[in-house]
């Protein structure tokens, strides 16, 4: 039997494509108010993330105040792209990927609703002023949290409804991949709050 085309996903991919094309300037580096650029020396940055408690390269050395080790997961994900792509494309690639991941995650997570409602919800998640605020001066922790947030919430809800091994494995995998979100520790507090609310709602 021939599978039906999901016009909602195609529509969202089309809109994302327009956003990606209009916000990419060839030959430039995507740099903002703060940046994590492991692509400039990936092997050194992998070492720094593995030995992240003491930041010897900051001043005379200090105990790290941020979640420096959390960026290790993102660096490992980016490693093959860093080895294959020009370095100035890496930050574009990461932030544009998070924009797509969050949008499609919202569409997927609302699978029980009509396709039109799912499409509009995903579109709102993509185009609201909060999203613009997060991605205008892009910072890895914020955009990563935005991208993984729908997946974290809806997979948790799926586990609460049907705690199968498959659902647990997916939830654990997504939580591991989302670890770079918590470079800024207060985002983890937000996530814990959401977990608490969902847990209470499931009782």
HUCORRA-V779154 format. One line per field, one symbol per residue. ss: DSSP state (@ for helix, = for strand, . for the rest). psi: psi as a letter, one per 20 degrees, with the letter a starting at -180 (. if undefined). burial: + if it has 24 or more other ideal C-beta (glycine too) atoms within 12 Angstrom, else -. A space follows every 10 residues. Layout:
# HUCORRA-V779154
ss=???
psi=???
burial=???
This chain:
# HUCORRA-V779154
ss=......@@@@ @@@@@@@@@@ @@........ .......@@@ .@@@@@@@@@ ...==..... .==....@@@ @@@@@@@@@@ @@@@..@@@@ @@@@@@@@@@ @@@@@@@@@. ....@@@@@@ @@@@@@@.@@ @@@@@@...@ @@@@@@@@@@ @@@@@@@@@@ @...@@@@@@ @@@@@@@@@@ @@@.@@@@@@ @@@@@@@@@@ @@.
psi=pppqpnhggg gghggggggg gijpoqjrpo pbhqqomihh nhhghgghhh ligoniiocj qrppirmhhh iggghhgigh hhhhqqhiig hggghhghgg ggghhggghk hirqhggggh ghgghgjrhg gghgignppg gghggghigh ggghhghggh gnmrgghggg ggghhghihi hkhohhhhhg ghggggghgh hi.
burial=-------++- ++--++---+ ---------+ -----++++- -+--++-++- -+-------- -----+++++ +++++-++-- -+------++ ++++++++++ ++++++++++ -------++- +++-++---- +--++--+++ ++++++++++ +++++++++- ---------- +--++-++++ ++++--++-- +---+----- ---
